[in-house]
Amino acid sequence: MGCNRLLIRAPGLRQAVNRSQMLDLARFPPLIKEVVADRGGYLVAETVEWDAYWQPCLAGLDGAGQAQLAALRDVRASYIGPSFEAAESVAYCHRYFALLKRALAGDFGEASRAILARLATLETFAIRGYRDSVAQAAGVINVRHPVYLLSRIRWPRAISDPKFLPFVCVPGGGTPTAAGRLFYHYRQLALGGPAGEALLIYPAVAKPERTASFQRIEWLTAAFRSKPDPWSRRRGRAIADLAIAPFLATRNEAMAQPEAEIAFADIGGGTGVLVSRICSHLLRAHRTVVGDRAFAWSFIDLGVQDPARHTADRSLRRAMSVAEYLQADYRTWVLEEATRQRSGRWHVALLCRLLNNRSGFRIARSADPHITLQLGLKRNGGPGCPDAPWQPVECLRPDRPQPERLSISKRKVPIAGGSSLSQLSLSDYFRALHEVVSADQVAPDPPGTVYFPLRQFDPESLVLSDGSSLLERLCSLAELVVIEDTDLAPEQLVEHLAGC
């Protein structure tokens, strides 16, 4: 589907029905295979029974292996339900990780690769549009996924967060052993259930696929709720208070007569919810700085959104003069505007979270003790121990459960030119994903190897097609440039600007 049509917000009743249907699917044993969405807010979900999901792997599997799969099915069936009992989740996770370890070791013979692929993609479903032939994004119901459940076991009161399950994989096409595709953590949509059920959404790791991936994610998000970002209000307040209000106050002092408008360029802002939060907060908390000036918005993005989606507030609408949508790649647009020498057309340019989604994501591995220490192994065990106490099969043993030894958190760890998360207990899961998405045979690991998620800033995201600096050009177009990014470090920013 093309990007040149408006995303229509689903009516409130339809959104409520969609959430209710997804919540019902979450509470019943069949596995969710895929969710198909369109821009009008309509959803269709396809499920598959447990036995049908595993059927392609059973050829060549001995009786003992089939019995272990049946045991996993039984503990899962005891857990899945309206209440999602925490006590049942421990047995489910232990059984899952025990099977995963055996599949990684090749204990199932010729069926090991197929079983590993099924375990790695268990409880992960494809997200696509009606005309798509393959998955454009991936989804998970947090309380159903055995890997995500480790975080709930370790931190029962923690707020749901996709970072507890940073990567997922959907099955490849064709045979059960076909290479899968990797997706990274991005967003969650609360479903409103008593167990904290939430839909976790993942865009594609492959950069050429991300534009289509984010478009389908917006379709799905609009089908469930009108507010795509639950943190937008907090983010908007922080940016307004710390950056824009002080800038406007200083500017007012230097000007005899302020202009009639405050012009914003929201680059890659998607739905426009952030700039609407910023302006609403400026009106409430910094009215004297804003004065009688109106807001003029320019949205630059590959997709076109519904302009009324985040301007329902009457006070905000009265303070707006214009909202224009420019459909373009951000680097192409900046270069074209700079070439036209439109200096100072905008007062504020927002580059918020756009560069995040240009970052690189991959599964890394290392046997370096210093890296394992950084990831948190020092607290839980020593490198090179095959049965380290942070592994789920040890922490969740039925005869001696020690969930406090699980190493899984959202703690950011600077590492290998990027950042990772302190999640050593997910090492086997990350290894399984690494093998499933690799078309070729993975080389054997040296003793003490751990697998971990790695995200790295892409310096090319700041370079325009003519080799010039995105930031240098943007600073000529706007008086204030606000960058909000997870992966861009201060030293990288200084280095980039120093080379301009």
N, C-alpha and C positions, 0 to 999 in steps of 0.2 A: 504494500500500500504506500502511496506517496505521502509526503510530509506537508502538502500544500492545502490541507483542509483543517478546519477548526476542530479541536477536541471538545466535544460536547459533554458537559457535566451530567451525570446520571441523576434523575430525580431522587429526592430523599427517600421515598418509599422503595424504589428499586434498589438503592444502596442498602437499605435495611434488609431487604429480602436476600440480596447477595451475601451479606454478612451472615445471616441466619443459615443459608444453605451451606456456606463454607464451614460454619460451626458444626452443623449436622454431619458433614463429611468427616470432620476431625474426630468425631466421637464414635465412629463405627469402624470395624476392622478392615474393610477393603482398602487397599492402597490407592492413593490418588495418583493417576498416571499423567494427566495433563489438564491444564485449564486453558480454555480458548476464550479470548476477550475481543471486543471490538470497541471503537471509539464512542459508541453510544451508550456504553455501560452494561451491555449484555454479556453474560458469562455462560459457558457450558463446561462442565467438569466430567472427565472420564475416569472411571476407577477400574481396578483389576483385583481379582481375588488373589489371596496369598498363594494358593497352589499354582495358579496360572502364571504368576510372576516368577516362580522358581522352576517351572516345568522345563525351560530350555537348558537348565543346568543339571538335570537329574541323570542324563545319559552318562554312564560310566561311573556314577557315584555309588559306592558300596552301601550296604545296609546301615553301617555305623554312621556314615555321613548323613544319610537320610534321617536317621533317628535324631541327630543333633539339630538338623534343620527343623524337625518336628518339635523339638524341645524349645527352640527359639520361637516358633509359631505359638506354642502354648503359653509361654511367659508373656509374650506380647499381647495375646488375647486377654490375659488376666489384667493387664495394665490399661489397655485402650478402653475408654469409657467416659461417661460424663464427668467423673471426679478425677480421673488420672491420679490414682493413689501413689503417693511418693514412695511408700514401702515396696510396692510392686515394681517401680521403676528401677530399683537397685538390681533385682534379679534379671530384669530385661537387659540392662546395660552390661551386666557381667556376662551373660550368655552371648550377647552380640560381640563383645570384644574378645571373648575366648574363641569364637568362631573366626573372627577376623584374623587373629594371630595364627590360627591353624591354616587358613587360606594363604596368608603371606608366606608361611613356611612350606607350602606345597603339599600339605598332608592329605589333600583330597585327590592327589594324582592328576590325571588329565583334566579333571573337572575343577581344579583349583582356580584357574584363571577366570572361568565363568562365574564361579561362586564369589570370588573376590569382587568382580564387577557388580554383581547383584548386591553384595553387602555394602559396597562403596556408594551405591546410588539408592539404597533403601530409604524410603520415605521422602525422596526428592522427586518433584514432578516438573514437567516441562510447562512453560508459559509461551503461548504463541497467539498470533492473530488468525482470523478465519482463513485467510489466503496463504498463510505460511505453511510450508511443508515440514519445517524443522523448528525446534525450540529456539526462541529468541531470548528467553530469560528462564530462570529457574525459581522454584518456590518450595518452601518447607513450612509445615505447621510445627511450631517450636516444641510443643508438648509431646509430639509423636516421634521426633527424631532421636534415636538412641545416643548419638554423639552429643547433640545439644543438651540432652538430659543430664549429662555429667555436670554441667554448670548448675543445674537445679539441685542436684544431689550435694554438690560441694557448697553452694551458696543458696540455701533455700529461700532467702528473702531478697535476693538480687532482682533488680528490674530486668525484664526481658530485653535482650540486645542481640542483634545478628552477629556481633563480634565474637560471641561465644561459639559460633559456627562460621568461621570466616570464609570457607570455601565449600562448595558443593559441586556435584557432577551429575549430569543426566546421561543416561545410556546412549551409546553410539548406535547407529543404524545397522541393520543386517544381523550378523551373528551376535551371540551373547558376549563374545570376547572382542568385539569391535571397539576401537578407541573411543572414549567418551569425551565430553567437552566440559571445560571448567568454568565456573561462575563465582563471583566474589560478593561479599556482604555489602549491602547497600541500605535497605529500608525494611521497616516492619509496619504492619497494619494490624492494630488490635481488633480482635473479633468479638470481644465483650463477654467471653465465658468466665465462669467462676474460677477456673484453673489458670487464668491468665493466658488463654489461647491467643496466639498471634500468628499472622502470616508473614514469614520472612521472605524477602524478595532479593534476587541476585541477578545482576547484569552479567553479560559475557566478559570473560577475561580477554578474549581476542579483540584487539582494538578495531579492526574493520567491521566487527559485528555490533559495536556498542551503540551506534546511532539507532539502528532498528531495535536493539535491546531496550534502550531507554524509552523509545516511543511506546512499545508494548507495555512497559512498566507503568507509564502514565495512563494508558487505557485502563489497566487493571486497577490502579490506584483510584482513578475517578469512579470506577464501578463500586468502590467500597466506601469512599468518604470524599468530602469536599476539600479537606485540608491535607495536602500530601506530606507535609513535613511537621511532625509533632513538636519539633524544637524551633520552628521558625520564629515564634514570638520571642523566645529568649535570645536567639541569635540577632533578631532585628533590634531589640533593646540595646544589646551590647554594642552593636555597630553604630547605632544612633548616638548613644551616650559617649562612647570612647573616641569616635572618629568624626562623624558628620556634624554633630552639634558644635563641638569645639571649632571645627573648620568654618562653619557658617558664622559663628560668633566673631572669630578673628576677621573674617571677610567683611562682616558688617561694619566693624570699626574702621576699616580702611576705605570704605566706600561712602560717598556723600549721599547717594541715592541708589538703594538696591534695585535690581531688576524686578520685573513683574513675575518671573518664574524661577524655580529651582529645577534645573534639568538633570535628570538621572539617565545614565546609560547602563542598563542591566544586561551584562554580557553572559550568555549561557544560563540565564536565570530560570529557564523552564517555564513554570506556571506563573511566575511573578509574585509568589506569595511573600518572598523575603522583602522586596522593595515596598510592598504594601504594608508589611509589619513595621518597617523602618519609618515610613512616612506617617503612619498612624501614631507611632510613639513620639515622633517629633511634634506632632500636633498637640498631643496630650502633655508631654513633659517639657517641651522646649518651644512653646508657642511664641514667646518673645523673640526668640532667635529667628523663627520662620517668618514672623510678622504677617503681612497680608499677601505674601507671595503664594502663587499656585505651584503645584507640582507638574512637571512634564516628564513623562516616562518614554523611554525608547528601549524596547526589548529586542535583543539580537540573539537569535537561536535558530536551529535547524527546523524546529517544529513551531507551529502556530497554535496559540492557546486561546481559550475563551476569555476575552477582556473583562467580562463582568464577574469572573470567578472569585476574585479577591478584592472587589471594590463595593461590596454590599453595604459597608458602613457609610451612612449618609454624610457624616462630617468629612470623611476622606473624599467622597465623590465631589462635595462642594469645593474642596481644596485642589481639585485636579483641573488642569487645562487641556491636556492631551495625553493619549497613550497610543503609541505607534509600535507596530510589530514588523520587524525587519528579518526576513527569512534568509539567513546566510551563515556560513562557517565563520567563527569568531576571528580567525586569523585573516581570512580574506576580507572581511568587513573592516578591520582595523587598518589594513594596508590601503584599501580603497579610500577610506575616509582621510587618512593621513596624506595620500597622494593629492586629494582635492584641497589640501591645506585648510581644513576646517578647524583650525586651532581654537581651543577654548569654547567649542560649541556646548559642551556639557560641563556642569559644575562637578558632578560626582560620577565616576565610573565604578561599577561594582563587578568584581571578578571573584565571585563567591562559589566555592566548591566546584567550579568548572575544571580547574587543573587537577583536582582530586581524581576526576574520572578520565584523565589522560595518563594517570600513573600506571606503572607496570605491576602486574600481580603474578606471582608464581609460587610454587612449592619448592623450597630449598631443602638441602640436606647437608649435614656436617658431622664429622667425627671429632672435630676440634674441641677439646675439653673447655677452652675459654668460651666458646660460643654456647655450649650446653650450660656452663655456669651462668652466663648472661641470661639465658632463657629460664633460669630458676632451678636448675638441677642441684645446685649447691645446697638448697634447703631440703631436698627430698631424697637424694641418693648420690652415688658416685658414678662417673662415666665408665662405660664398658660393662656394666652389670646387666645381663640379659633379662633379669627379672627385677628391674629397679622398682622400688616401692611406690613410684608415682604412676605406674601402669595400672589401668583400670582392673585388669584381671587380678591384681594383687590387692588393690585398695578396696575392692568390692567382693572379696571372697565371702561366701555364705557363712563360713565358720568363724571368720574374724574380719568383719567389715571395718575399714578405716578410711571413710570418705574424706576426712580432713587431710589426708596425704595426697589427694588429687591435685595435680598442678594444672589448673585451668583458670585463667582470669583475663580481664581486658587490659592488663598492664602493658603499655607500649614499651617495646625494647628496641633501642637503636642498634642496628646490626647490619653488617655486610652492605654498607652503602644505602641502607633503607631502614625500614622498621618492621618488627615482627610483634607477636603477642606471646605472653608467657603461658604457653599451652602445651607443655611437654606430655601431658596425659593423652593428647590427641595425636601423638607422633605416629602410631600405627595407622590411624585413619588417614593422615596426610600421606603416608607412604602408599596406602591403598589407592588414594586418588592419583598420586604420581604415576603409579603403574597403570592405572586404568586409562589415563589420558595419554600415555606414551604408546605410540604405535609400535615401537621397537622394544625388544627385550631390555629390561633395566639391568644394569651391571650390579653384581653382588656388592653389598655394603661392608665396609670394614667394621670391626667391633666398636660399639659405642655410638653408632650413627643415629642421629635423631633427625626427624623431618619437621619442618615448621613453615608457616605462611610468611611470605615476604612481599612487601609492597615498596616500590621505589619511584621517586619523582622522575618524570620524563623531562629532561632539559629542553628537548625539541619542542615542547608545548609553548615555550617562550620565544621561539624563533619563527619569524615570518618567512614567506616563500622567497623573498629577495635577500634573505640572510640578515635582515635587520632585527632589532630587538622589539618584541611585542610591547614590553613595558615602556621603552623609550618612546615608541610611537603613541602609545596610549596616554602617556603623560603630556603629549602635545595636544591631545584632543580634549582632555579633561583636567581640571585644576586639582582634583583629589582622586586618587585611585585607591580603592579599598580591595585588598586581597585577603580572602579567607581560604586557607588551604591546610590540609593535614600533613602533606608530605614535603612541601616547600620549606626548607630550613633557612634561617636567617643568613647563614654563610653562603648558601647557594644563591640567594637573592643578591647579596653584596657582590659575589663573584660575577654574576650575570651582568649587573649594572656597571661593574668596573670594566667589563669588556665592551661596553657600548661606545 
